[in-house]
Amino acid sequence: MQAARLLMVFVDGVGLGDPDPATNPFVRARTPTLRRLLGGPLAGPAPVQTAHAVMVPLDARLGVPGLPQSATGQTALLTGENAPALVGRHITAYPTPSLRALLDAHGLFTVLRRRGISAALANGYTEEYFAAVAARKLRYAAITLNALQAGIRLRGVEDLRAGRAVYHDLTNARLRERGVAVPLVTPEDAGRHLAGIAGGHAFTLFEFFETDFAGHGRVPDRVGVVERLDRFLGAVLDAADLAETLVLVTSDHGNLEDARTDSHTLNPVPAILVGAGRAELAPRLRAITDVAPACLDVLAARSTVS
């Protein structure tokens, strides 16, 4: 069945590592959702197809020497353009002026805006975050930047309180530690909130970057982050209308899957497809540059059908 909606769960810094519990937290962790979907842990470079999902490995290196990085990887993912080849190297963290221009011209959010297709960024933001950007203590990463370029409303604390947004730790615990008056929620609550947001838009994106933080050692419990993510994904899938929704879980580069390093890796990244149209879309995905064109085709077909 053709998907009426597309929900992308972007999980920063997750590659397909060795199937070794000693080195790979995705193998060591309790991940009932991923294991049910894939018939085993999220590990190893081989494609997987089960009755529940399809997983294909995506090339994140894109023919450019060096370790894949976030700014170019996320730009490639959002635009379908080989961003590291265009700028001559992998660029970490935040988009440069040339990458910002590429996102503004070809980013998923800006293309959807031009086509009149409804889109949402489900993350919740705080006024402190915007103040830090204004003070040049922080910069917008690629996904947030492209949403702003497209005029997408960024959700705030009131949305988090009402369950109309999801914070980057899934539970709001970090906000509460900073004295922000928001409810503590479970990963399952967050998953249901995301599914509810996705039900109101043709395209919804949620960015989870604690995986990359954990891979770099900024969050100490790698296994705990993986297990929280798995609980969240399980609730998303339970609450989403998978007869009409295609859920895509993907990443920009490897990192968390190899506990022997706190750096990025050369591993391929997963594209996990669950729900409507997954079998038709999977053969088109070979590299992170294939994601945006495939998403746009799904959403164009939806518009034609509707």
C-alpha positions in Angstrom: 0.0 0.0 0.0 1.2 3.5 -0.8 2.2 5.6 2.2 0.0 8.5 3.1 2.5 9.9 5.5 6.3 9.6 6.1 7.9 9.7 9.5 11.7 10.0 9.6 13.4 9.2 12.9 16.9 10.5 12.5 19.3 8.9 14.9 22.6 10.7 14.9 25.8 8.7 14.9 24.6 5.1 14.5 26.4 2.7 12.2 26.2 -1.0 11.5 28.9 -2.4 13.7 30.3 -5.8 14.5 27.8 -8.4 16.0 30.0 -8.5 19.1 28.4 -7.6 22.5 31.9 -6.8 23.9 32.2 -3.8 21.5 28.7 -3.0 20.2 26.1 -1.7 22.6 23.3 -2.5 20.1 24.2 -6.1 20.6 24.7 -5.9 24.4 21.6 -3.9 25.1 18.1 -5.1 25.6 16.4 -4.1 22.4 13.2 -6.0 22.0 11.8 -3.7 19.4 14.8 -3.8 17.1 15.2 -7.5 17.5 11.5 -8.1 16.7 11.7 -6.0 13.6 15.0 -7.4 12.3 15.1 -10.9 13.8 18.2 -10.0 15.8 20.3 -7.0 17.0 21.0 -4.0 14.8 24.5 -5.1 13.7 26.4 -6.2 10.7 26.4 -4.8 7.1 24.0 -7.3 5.5 20.5 -6.2 4.4 17.7 -7.7 6.4 14.1 -8.4 5.4 11.5 -9.8 7.8 7.8 -9.9 8.0 7.9 -6.7 10.0 10.6 -4.5 8.5 13.3 -4.0 5.9 16.8 -2.8 6.8 19.4 -1.8 4.2 22.9 -0.5 4.8 23.7 3.0 3.5 27.1 4.2 2.4 28.0 7.3 4.5 31.5 7.7 3.1 30.4 8.9 -0.4 33.8 8.3 -2.0 35.5 11.0 0.1 38.5 10.1 2.3 38.3 10.5 6.0 35.7 9.9 8.6 32.1 10.9 7.8 30.9 13.9 9.8 27.7 15.4 10.8 27.5 18.7 8.8 28.2 17.1 5.4 26.4 13.8 6.3 23.2 15.5 7.4 23.3 17.8 4.4 23.7 14.9 2.1 20.8 13.1 3.8 18.5 16.1 3.5 19.4 17.2 0.0 20.4 14.1 -1.9 23.6 15.8 -3.0 27.0 14.5 -2.3 27.9 17.3 0.1 31.4 16.1 1.2 32.4 15.7 -2.5 31.0 19.1 -3.4 33.0 20.9 -0.6 36.0 18.5 -0.9 36.0 17.0 2.6 33.8 15.8 5.5 32.8 18.7 7.7 31.9 18.3 11.3 29.1 19.7 13.4 27.6 22.8 11.8 27.0 23.7 8.1 29.4 26.1 6.5 28.0 28.9 4.2 28.2 26.6 1.1 26.3 23.8 3.0 23.7 26.3 4.2 23.2 27.4 0.6 22.8 23.8 -0.5 20.3 23.1 2.2 18.3 26.2 1.3 18.1 25.2 -2.3 17.6 21.5 -2.0 16.8 20.5 1.6 13.8 18.3 2.2 12.0 20.9 4.2 12.5 23.7 1.6 11.5 21.4 -1.3 8.4 20.3 0.5 7.5 23.9 1.2 7.8 24.8 -2.5 5.5 21.8 -3.3 2.9 22.7 -0.8 3.3 19.5 1.2 2.8 19.8 5.0 5.9 19.1 7.1 6.8 19.2 10.7 9.9 19.1 12.9 8.8 17.3 16.1 11.7 18.4 18.4 11.1 20.8 21.2 13.4 23.8 21.8 13.9 26.2 24.7 14.3 30.0 24.8 17.7 29.4 26.3 18.7 27.5 23.1 17.6 30.4 20.9 19.4 32.9 23.1 22.6 30.9 22.9 22.4 30.9 19.1 21.7 34.6 19.1 24.8 35.1 21.4 26.8 32.9 19.0 27.5 30.4 21.7 25.7 27.8 19.5 24.9 27.4 15.8 22.0 25.7 14.1 22.7 22.2 13.0 21.6 21.1 9.5 18.1 19.8 10.4 17.1 22.7 12.5 18.6 25.1 10.0 16.7 23.6 7.1 13.4 23.7 9.0 14.0 27.4 9.7 14.9 28.0 6.0 11.5 26.5 5.1 9.5 28.5 7.6 8.7 25.5 9.7 7.6 26.4 13.2 10.0 25.3 15.8 8.2 23.8 18.8 8.8 25.2 22.3 8.4 24.4 26.0 4.6 24.9 25.9 4.5 22.2 23.2 6.5 19.9 25.4 4.2 20.4 28.2 1.2 19.6 26.0 2.8 16.5 24.4 3.0 18.4 21.0 6.8 18.1 20.9 9.6 15.6 21.9 12.7 16.7 23.7 16.1 15.4 22.5 16.5 13.1 25.6 13.0 11.7 25.1 12.0 12.1 28.8 12.5 15.8 29.5 14.8 14.9 32.4 17.6 17.2 31.2 15.2 20.1 31.1 13.9 19.4 34.6 17.5 19.3 35.9 17.8 22.9 34.6 14.6 24.0 36.4 12.3 24.0 33.3 8.8 23.2 34.4 7.9 20.3 32.1 6.5 16.9 33.0 8.8 13.9 33.2 7.7 11.4 30.6 8.7 7.9 29.7 10.3 7.0 26.3 7.0 5.3 25.6 5.1 8.6 26.2 7.5 10.3 23.9 6.9 7.7 21.2 3.2 8.1 21.4 3.6 11.9 21.2 5.7 11.6 18.1 3.2 9.3 16.4 0.4 11.8 17.2 2.4 14.7 15.7 3.1 12.6 12.6 -0.6 11.9 12.1 -1.2 15.5 11.3 1.5 16.0 8.6 2.6 14.4 5.3 6.2 14.5 6.5 7.5 14.6 10.1 11.1 14.4 11.2 12.4 13.9 14.7 16.1 14.2 15.5 17.6 12.1 18.3 21.3 13.0 18.9 22.0 11.6 22.3 23.3 8.5 20.4 26.1 10.6 19.0 26.7 12.3 22.4 27.0 8.8 23.9 29.4 7.7 21.2 31.6 10.7 22.0 31.5 10.0 25.7 29.4 13.1 26.5 26.6 10.8 27.8 28.3 8.0 29.8 25.8 5.1 29.4 25.9 3.8 25.8 23.7 0.8 26.6 21.2 3.0 28.4 20.8 5.3 25.5 20.3 2.4 23.1 17.6 0.9 25.4 15.8 4.2 25.8 15.8 4.6 22.0 14.4 1.1 21.6 11.6 1.7 24.0 10.8 4.9 22.2 10.8 3.3 18.8 8.5 0.5 20.0 5.9 3.0 21.2 6.1 5.0 17.9 5.4 1.9 15.9 2.6 0.8 18.2 0.9 4.1 18.0 1.4 5.0 14.3 -1.0 3.9 11.7 1.4 1.7 9.8 -1.2 0.8 7.1 -0.8 4.4 5.9 2.5 5.6 7.4 6.0 4.7 6.4 8.5 5.0 9.3 12.1 5.5 8.3 14.9 5.2 10.9 18.3 6.3 9.6 21.5 8.1 10.5 24.4 10.2 9.1 27.5 8.3 10.1 28.7 5.6 12.5 29.9 6.3 16.0 27.9 4.7 18.9 28.1 1.1 17.6 31.8 0.8 18.3 32.7 1.2 22.0 36.4 0.8 21.2 36.5 4.4 20.0 34.9 7.7 20.9 35.2 8.9 17.3 33.2 8.4 14.2 33.5 5.2 12.2 33.6 4.1 8.6 30.7 1.8 9.0 27.6 2.0 6.8 24.5 3.4 8.5 21.1 1.7 8.7 17.9 2.6 6.9 15.1 0.7 8.8 11.8 0.8 7.0 8.6 -0.1 8.7 5.0 0.3 7.5 3.4 1.2 4.2 5.5 0.9 1.0 8.6 -0.4 2.7 9.3 -3.2 0.2 9.0 -0.8 -2.7 11.3 1.9 -1.3 14.1 -0.3 0.1 15.7 -1.2 -3.3 16.3 2.4 -4.0 18.4 3.0 -1.0 22.2 2.4 -1.2 23.7 5.6 0.2 22.6 8.5 2.4 22.2 10.6 -0.7 19.3 8.3 -1.8 17.2 9.2 1.2 15.9 12.6 0.3 15.0 11.7 -3.3 13.2 8.6 -2.1 11.2 10.5 0.5 10.2 13.2 -2.0 9.0 10.5 -4.4 6.9 8.9 -1.7 5.3 12.2 -0.8 4.8 13.1 -4.5 3.0 9.8 -5.0 0.9 10.5 -1.9 -0.1 13.9 -3.3 -1.1 12.4 -6.7 -3.2 9.7 -5.0 -4.9 12.2 -2.7 
